[in-house]
Amino acid sequence: MGAKKSLSARVQARAQRVSPAARNRAQIVALRHEIEQAMKDGCSLAMIWNTLQEEGTIQFGYETFRTHVRTLVRPLLETPPDSPPMKMGSGPVKQLPTGRPMGRASAPGRTLARLQRPIRRSQNRAVPPRGG
């Protein structure tokens, strides 16, 4: 009976059989510590991705790499502060029934997403009649 592989190695081996998305994610998880260290050392994501691509360690695009690093690696690098953040303004923060803060500051990513959407023409425009 041989030595049992680490869980990370087993997960990555399984991901190879499942789907490309699972395989890509598993590769980032397996490389997480190396990626974290390179980022701490001041390497940009583009430099890290280029190096991994050239070595043949990963075979997926830069945007996929960025997305996985943002969700799997960056949250671990950002440690919570020792003290609670200072509140801006005076008075209590109004909350929605869901418990989320009310106002524009509650979802800063939505503004960027809205700006990146294609502009839709208004549905109220007069349409010339068909035929005749």
Secondary structure, 3 states (H helix, E strand, C coil): CCCCCCHHHHHHHHHHHCCHHHHHHHHHHHHHHHHHHHHHCCCCHHHHHHHHHHHCCCCCCHHHHHHHHHHHCHHHHCCCCCCCCCCCCCCCCCECCCCCECCHHHCHHHHHHHHHCCCCCCCCCCCCCCCC
